[in-house]
Amino acid sequence: MKKVSIIGSGFSSLSAACYLAKYGFDVSVFEKNDTIGGRARQLKKDGFTFDIGPSWYWMPDIFEKFFSDFNKSTKDFYELDKLSPAYKIFFSDDVITIGDSMNKICEEFERIEPGSSKPLRKFIAKAQENYDIAINKIVLKPGLSPLELVTKDTITRVDQFFKTISSEVRKKFKNPKLISTLEFPVLFLGAKPNNTPSFYSFMNFADFGLGTWHPKGGMYEVIKAMESLATSLGVKIHKNFAVDKINVENGKVVSISSEEKTINSDFVLSGADYAHSETLLDKNYRQYSEKYWDSKTFAPSSLLFYVGFDKKLENVEHHNLFFDTDFEAHAEDIYDQPKWPQNPLFYVNFPSKTDKTMAPANCETGFFLIPIAPDLEDNEKVRARYFDIIINRFEKITSQQVTNNIIFKESFCVKDFKEAYNSYKGNAYGMANTLSQTAFLRPNLKSKKVKNLYFTGQLTVPGPGVPPALISGKLVADLINKHK
C-alpha cells in the first residue's frame, strides 16, 4: 500500500483521508494541536460548549453527499435540526427575521419593501440554477486548467463572472436593509460584494433555499463523525505532531519530519495553511513567493469572544447579525484601508437557544464575532475595548442588561490564528473568491515543483467554507489516486 502523510486535521484533510483510505492507501494524519478539527475545534468550560470556529451549517446536501460516498448518512453520526427562524438581522431601526421557508422570507421582504417578493423569487430561482451548476459541475473540477470552466452552462452565464453581486442586487432592490440582507451570504466567500462575481449568488440559494441547520452538540459533531469514519477506514490520526519539514530528494517527496521523528511517505498532502506549508520546503521547491501571497486578497480575520452567561437571554435567536452601523464603512476597514473598525458590524450565536446540550440549565452560550482585516496589531487591551463596544450595543439593541451576568469570557484573534493554525497574516477564512482568485487562478492542489506533493483546503480550490473544504478533500484525493 502506498503511504500518504496528511498534515493537519481540518475538514479538507479528514475528507481527503477518508477518500484516500477508501481508494486503498495507507493514510496517516498529523495534527500539531492536542485536538483534531483545525479551525473547527471545540471549547468546553464549566458546562458550556463552544464551537471555536465554524458555526453555520449551510448546504446540507454537500455533507450528505460526502457521507453517502461511504454508504453512510449524516443520520448515522449526528442529529440535524433546521433552524426556525434561520437568523435575525438587527438594524438601527428595525429587525429582519429570515424564516425557514421562501414564503416566510417573501412575507418579510414585503413588509420592508412592498412588491419586493416578486423580484426576490426570480433572484433566488436564478441563484438556484447557479447553485446546481456550481456545486454539481464547477466545484468538482480540480482547478488545473481554464478549460474546466468552459461548458455549455458557463458560456451562457459568462456575463455573471464580470458583473458583481452588489450590482445585481442593487438593480433589483432599493431598500438598504434588503440589500444588506442579500449581500451578506457572499461574505462567507471572503470578499466585498462589489468584488464578488454575481455567479456566486448561489450562496443566496444556499441561504434562503436550503436553509440554516444545526447539528445537535455543535459543529464539532461533524468533525467527530469524520474522525469516526476515517478510523473505521483504517486512517491513523496522530495529535501533538507538529511537522516542521517536508523532505524532498531528486524532486520527489520522501518524508515529513518533526523535531523528534521522520515519517517516510510516498505522498504528502498538506491541509495546513498553504503559505505555511510551503515554508516547510527548501526554497527551491516552493511554488509561490512571499510577494505572491502578499499580493493576494485574503478573507478577513476575526476577533472572537466565547462567553458564558448565567441566565437565558431575550430577544435573540440562535444566529444574529448586527448591522446597525455602516456596512460599507466596515468593509473598507477590512479590504481597502485595513485598520481596526471604528463602528464594527458583528455576529453572535447562541446555540443553547435551540440545543440544551450546549449550556448548563438556565444559562446561555454566546459566541461573538467581529470580522477584521488580517495582520492587525492584536493585544488584550484592544480586545477588551472591542468587547465593551459590542456588548454595550448588544444590550441597547436587544433591550436587556447582560454584562453582570457574564460568568467568563475567552477571546481568540489574529495572533491566535497564527499560533494555533499557522494562518497567513492570521486570516480566518482563507483566500477570497474574487474573479482573479477563482478556480484555476487559485493556488494549485498539486505541486508543480515536487512530485507527489499535494495541497488541500481553503486557500486552494474550490475556496473558503466548510462545504468547499469537504469538496477540496475529495478533489485532491482523486488527483492522488489518479497519479499513484
C-alpha positions in Angstrom: 0.0 0.0 0.0 1.2 3.5 -0.9 1.7 5.6 2.2 0.1 9.1 2.4 1.0 11.5 5.2 -1.5 14.3 5.7 -0.5 17.5 7.5 -3.4 19.0 9.5 -6.8 17.6 10.5 -9.4 20.1 9.4 -12.4 19.4 7.3 -10.4 19.1 4.0 -7.7 16.9 5.5 -10.2 14.5 7.1 -12.3 14.4 3.9 -9.2 13.6 1.8 -8.1 11.0 4.4 -11.4 9.1 4.1 -11.4 9.1 0.3 -7.7 8.0 0.1 -8.3 5.2 2.6 -11.3 4.1 0.5 -9.0 4.1 -2.6 -6.6 1.7 -0.8 -3.9 4.0 0.5 -2.2 3.7 3.9 -3.2 7.0 5.4 -1.8 8.9 8.5 -2.9 12.3 9.6 -0.6 14.5 11.7 -2.1 17.3 13.8 0.0 19.9 15.6 -2.6 20.6 18.3 -3.9 18.3 21.0 -7.3 18.0 19.4 -8.3 17.5 15.8 -10.5 19.7 13.6 -8.2 22.6 12.6 -10.3 25.8 12.8 -13.3 23.7 13.8 -12.1 22.8 17.2 -14.3 23.0 20.3 -14.0 24.7 23.7 -15.7 23.2 26.8 -15.7 25.1 30.0 -17.9 25.0 33.2 -20.6 23.0 31.4 -20.6 25.4 28.3 -19.8 24.1 24.8 -18.5 26.5 22.1 -17.6 25.8 18.5 -14.3 27.7 18.3 -14.6 28.3 14.5 -17.3 27.5 12.0 -20.8 27.8 13.4 -23.1 27.9 10.3 -24.3 24.6 8.8 -25.3 25.5 5.3 -25.5 23.3 2.1 -26.7 20.2 3.9 -26.6 18.3 0.6 -22.8 18.6 0.5 -22.4 16.9 3.9 -24.9 14.2 2.8 -23.1 13.6 -0.4 -19.8 13.2 1.5 -21.1 10.5 3.8 -23.1 8.8 1.1 -19.8 8.2 -0.8 -19.0 5.8 2.1 -22.5 4.3 2.2 -23.3 6.3 5.2 -25.7 9.2 6.1 -25.3 12.2 8.4 -28.1 10.5 10.5 -25.6 7.7 11.2 -23.4 10.2 13.1 -25.4 13.2 14.3 -28.8 14.8 14.6 -29.7 17.8 12.4 -32.3 20.4 13.2 -33.4 23.1 10.7 -33.5 26.4 12.5 -36.7 28.4 12.6 -36.1 31.2 12.1 -32.8 30.8 10.4 -31.4 34.1 11.8 -32.2 37.7 12.7 -30.6 40.8 11.3 -30.6 43.8 13.7 -30.5 47.2 12.1 -30.6 50.5 14.0 -34.4 51.0 13.5 -35.7 47.5 12.6 -35.1 43.8 12.8 -35.4 41.4 9.8 -36.3 37.8 10.6 -35.2 35.3 8.0 -37.7 32.4 8.2 -37.2 28.7 7.4 -39.1 28.9 4.1 -39.3 31.1 1.0 -42.9 32.0 1.8 -41.9 33.4 5.2 -38.9 35.2 3.7 -41.1 36.8 1.0 -43.5 38.0 3.6 -40.7 39.7 5.5 -39.4 41.3 2.3 -42.9 42.6 1.5 -43.1 44.1 5.0 -39.9 46.0 4.4 -40.4 46.9 0.7 -43.9 46.2 -0.8 -43.6 44.4 -4.2 -40.1 43.1 -3.4 -41.1 39.4 -3.1 -41.6 39.1 -6.9 -38.0 40.1 -7.8 -36.8 38.1 -4.8 -38.3 34.9 -6.1 -36.8 35.5 -9.6 -33.4 36.3 -8.0 -33.5 33.1 -5.9 -34.7 31.0 -8.9 -31.6 32.2 -10.8 -29.4 31.6 -7.8 -30.7 28.0 -7.6 -29.7 27.4 -11.3 -26.3 28.8 -10.4 -26.1 26.5 -7.4 -26.8 23.5 -9.5 -24.1 24.4 -11.9 -21.6 25.4 -9.3 -22.0 22.5 -6.9 -22.6 19.7 -9.4 -20.2 20.8 -12.1 -17.7 23.7 -11.5 -16.5 23.0 -7.9 -15.9 19.3 -8.8 -13.1 20.4 -11.1 -9.6 20.4 -9.7 -8.6 23.8 -11.0 -5.8 22.6 -13.3 -6.9 24.4 -16.5 -9.1 27.3 -17.5 -10.8 24.9 -19.9 -12.5 23.4 -16.9 -14.8 26.4 -16.8 -15.7 26.2 -20.5 -19.0 24.4 -20.6 -22.4 25.0 -22.2 -23.8 26.2 -18.8 -20.9 28.6 -18.0 -20.7 30.1 -21.5 -24.4 31.1 -21.3 -23.6 32.8 -18.0 -20.2 34.3 -18.8 -21.6 37.8 -18.0 -22.2 36.7 -14.4 -18.5 36.4 -13.9 -17.9 40.0 -14.8 -20.9 41.5 -13.0 -20.9 41.7 -9.2 -23.3 40.5 -6.6 -23.6 44.1 -5.4 -24.7 45.4 -8.9 -27.2 42.6 -9.4 -28.8 43.1 -6.0 -28.9 46.8 -6.2 -30.5 46.7 -9.7 -33.5 44.7 -8.2 -33.8 46.1 -4.7 -33.8 49.7 -3.4 -34.2 49.3 0.4 -30.8 49.3 2.0 -31.8 46.7 4.6 -32.8 44.2 1.9 -29.6 45.0 0.0 -27.5 44.2 3.1 -29.6 41.0 3.7 -28.9 39.7 0.2 -25.2 40.8 0.1 -24.5 39.1 3.5 -24.1 35.5 2.3 -21.2 36.2 0.0 -19.2 37.4 3.0 -18.6 33.7 3.6 -16.6 33.8 0.4 -14.3 36.3 1.9 -14.7 39.4 -0.3 -16.7 42.5 -0.6 -20.0 42.1 -2.5 -18.8 44.6 -5.1 -15.7 42.5 -5.8 -17.6 39.1 -5.9 -18.9 37.8 -9.3 -22.7 37.7 -9.5 -22.5 34.0 -10.3 -21.8 33.5 -6.6 -25.5 34.3 -6.0 -25.7 30.6 -5.5 -24.9 31.4 -1.9 -28.2 33.2 -1.6 -29.9 29.9 -2.6 -27.9 28.1 0.0 -29.2 30.6 2.5 -32.9 31.1 1.5 -33.5 27.9 -0.5 -31.7 25.2 1.6 -31.9 26.9 5.0 -29.7 27.0 8.1 -29.2 23.9 10.2 -27.7 22.9 13.5 -26.0 19.6 14.4 -27.0 18.7 17.9 -24.0 19.2 20.1 -22.4 21.7 17.7 -20.4 21.8 14.5 -17.7 19.7 16.2 -20.1 16.7 15.9 -19.3 16.8 12.2 -15.5 16.6 12.9 -16.2 13.7 15.3 -18.3 11.9 12.6 -15.5 12.3 10.1 -12.9 11.1 12.6 -15.1 8.0 13.3 -15.5 7.3 9.6 -11.8 7.8 8.9 -10.6 5.5 11.7 -13.2 2.9 10.6 -11.5 3.0 7.2 -8.0 2.5 8.7 -6.8 6.1 8.9 -4.3 6.6 11.7 -4.5 10.0 13.4 -1.6 11.5 15.4 -2.1 14.5 17.6 0.6 16.8 19.0 2.7 16.1 16.0 4.0 19.4 14.5 5.5 18.9 11.1 8.5 21.2 10.6 9.9 19.8 7.3 8.7 18.2 4.1 11.7 16.3 2.8 12.4 16.1 -0.9 15.0 14.0 -2.8 15.6 14.3 -6.6 12.4 16.4 -7.0 10.2 13.8 -5.2 8.7 14.0 -1.7 10.1 11.2 0.5 9.1 12.0 4.1 7.9 14.6 6.7 9.7 15.4 9.9 9.0 16.8 13.3 11.6 17.6 15.9 11.6 14.1 17.1 10.6 11.8 14.2 10.7 11.3 10.5 7.9 9.6 8.7 8.6 8.0 5.3 5.9 8.8 2.7 5.1 8.0 -0.9 2.8 11.0 -1.0 2.5 14.1 1.2 -0.7 16.1 1.4 -0.9 19.3 3.4 -4.2 20.6 4.6 -2.5 23.1 6.8 -2.3 26.8 5.7 -0.9 26.7 2.1 1.6 29.6 2.6 2.9 28.0 5.8 3.1 24.5 4.1 5.5 25.8 1.5 7.8 27.2 4.2 8.3 23.5 5.2 10.1 23.0 1.9 13.6 24.2 0.9 13.2 27.5 -1.0 14.0 26.0 -4.4 10.9 23.7 -4.1 8.4 26.4 -3.3 5.9 27.4 -5.9 4.9 30.8 -4.5 6.9 33.7 -3.1 6.1 35.9 -0.1 5.4 38.6 -2.7 2.8 36.3 -4.3 1.0 35.7 -1.0 1.2 39.4 0.0 -0.4 40.4 -3.3 -3.5 38.3 -2.8 -6.8 39.3 -1.3 -7.4 37.4 1.8 -10.6 36.8 3.6 -11.0 38.6 7.0 -9.6 37.6 10.3 -11.9 37.7 13.3 -12.0 38.8 16.9 -13.9 36.1 18.7 -15.3 36.0 22.2 -16.7 32.9 23.9 -19.0 34.0 26.7 -20.9 32.1 29.4 -24.0 33.8 30.7 -25.7 32.8 34.0 -29.2 33.5 32.6 -31.3 32.9 29.4 -31.1 35.9 27.1 -34.1 37.5 25.4 -35.0 39.0 22.0 -32.3 36.9 20.2 -32.2 33.8 18.1 -29.6 31.0 17.5 -27.9 33.2 14.8 -27.9 37.0 14.9 -26.3 39.6 12.7 -25.9 43.2 14.0 -25.9 45.5 11.0 -26.8 48.6 13.0 -23.7 50.5 11.7 -22.4 51.3 8.2 -21.8 48.0 6.3 -19.7 49.6 3.6 -17.5 51.6 6.0 -16.7 48.4 7.9 -15.9 46.6 4.6 -13.5 49.4 3.7 -11.7 49.0 7.1 -11.2 45.3 6.2 -10.2 45.4 2.5 -9.4 49.0 1.3 -7.6 50.6 4.2 -7.0 47.9 6.7 -7.4 49.0 10.3 -9.4 48.3 13.4 -13.0 49.3 12.5 -14.5 52.4 14.2 -18.1 51.0 14.2 -17.9 47.3 13.6 -20.7 45.1 12.5 -20.7 41.9 14.4 -22.3 38.4 14.6 -23.5 36.5 17.7 -24.7 33.0 18.0 -26.4 31.4 21.0 -26.5 27.7 20.2 -28.1 27.0 23.6 -31.2 28.7 22.2 -32.0 25.6 20.2 -29.7 23.0 21.8 -29.9 22.4 25.6 -26.7 20.4 25.5 -24.6 23.5 24.7 -25.1 25.2 28.1 -26.0 24.4 31.8 -29.7 24.8 32.7 -30.9 28.4 32.6 -27.7 29.6 31.1 -26.6 30.7 27.6 -23.6 30.0 25.5 -22.6 33.1 23.5 -20.2 33.3 20.5 -19.4 36.9 19.4 -17.5 37.6 16.2 -16.2 40.8 14.7 -14.7 40.5 11.2 -11.5 42.4 10.9 -8.6 42.9 8.5 -5.8 40.2 8.6 -2.5 41.1 10.3 -3.8 43.9 12.6 -2.0 44.5 15.8 -3.7 42.3 18.4 -3.4 42.7 22.2 -5.5 42.2 25.3 -6.2 46.0 25.6 -7.7 46.1 22.1 -9.7 43.0 22.6 -11.2 44.4 25.9 -12.1 47.7 24.2 -13.9 46.0 21.4 -15.8 43.7 23.7 -17.1 46.7 25.6 -18.1 48.3 22.3 -20.2 45.3 21.1 -21.6 44.3 24.4 -22.9 47.8 25.0 -24.5 47.9 21.6 -25.9 44.4 22.1 -27.6 45.4 25.3 -29.0 48.6 23.8 -30.3 46.9 20.6 -31.8 43.8 22.3 -33.2 45.8 25.3 -31.6 43.8 28.1 -28.7 44.0 30.6 -26.3 41.1 30.3 -22.8 42.4 31.4 -23.4 41.5 35.1 -24.5 38.0 34.0 -21.2 37.1 32.4 -19.6 34.1 34.2 -16.5 34.1 32.0 -15.3 35.2 28.6 -12.4 34.0 26.5 -11.1 35.6 23.3 -9.4 34.5 20.1 -7.9 36.8 17.5 -5.1 37.4 14.9 -2.2 36.2 16.9 -4.1 33.1 17.9 -4.9 32.2 14.3 -1.2 32.5 13.6 -0.1 30.4 16.6 -2.8 27.7 16.5 -3.2 27.3 12.7 -0.1 28.9 11.2 -2.6 31.1 9.4 -1.1 33.5 6.9 -1.4 37.0 8.4 -3.9 35.5 10.9 -6.7 35.2 8.3 -9.7 33.3 9.4 -11.3 32.1 6.2 -8.5 31.7 3.6 -8.2 33.5 0.2 -11.2 35.5 -1.1 -13.1 34.2 -4.1 -12.7 37.3 -6.3 -12.7 36.9 -10.1 -8.9 36.8 -10.2 -8.8 34.2 -7.4 -11.4 31.7 -8.8 -10.9 28.1 -9.9 -7.6 27.6 -11.8 -6.4 31.0 -10.6 -6.2 29.8 -7.1 -3.1 28.0 -5.7 -2.8 24.6 -7.1 -3.9 21.3 -5.5 -0.8 19.7 -7.0 2.8 21.0 -6.6 4.4 22.0 -9.9 7.9 21.6 -8.4 7.7 18.5 -6.3 6.4 15.1 -7.4 3.8 13.5 -5.1 3.2 16.7 -3.1 -0.3 18.0 -2.8 -2.4 20.6 -1.0 -6.0 21.0 0.1 -8.1 23.4 2.0 -9.5 27.0 1.8 -6.5 28.6 0.0 -6.9 26.3 -2.9 -10.0 25.1 -4.9 -12.9 25.4 -4.5 -12.3 28.1 -1.8 -13.3 29.1 1.7 -16.1 27.5 3.8 -16.9 24.1 5.3 -18.7 22.5 2.3 -16.0 23.6 -0.1 -13.4 22.1 2.3 -15.2 18.7 2.0 -15.1 19.0 -1.8 -11.4 20.1 -1.8 -10.5 16.9 0.1 -12.3 14.8 -2.5 -10.7 16.6 -5.4 -7.2 16.2 -4.1 -7.8 12.5 -3.2 -8.9 11.8 -6.7 -5.8 13.5 -8.1 -3.5 11.5 -5.9 -5.4 8.3 -6.8 -5.0 9.1 -10.5 -1.2 9.6 -10.2 -0.4 6.8 -7.8 
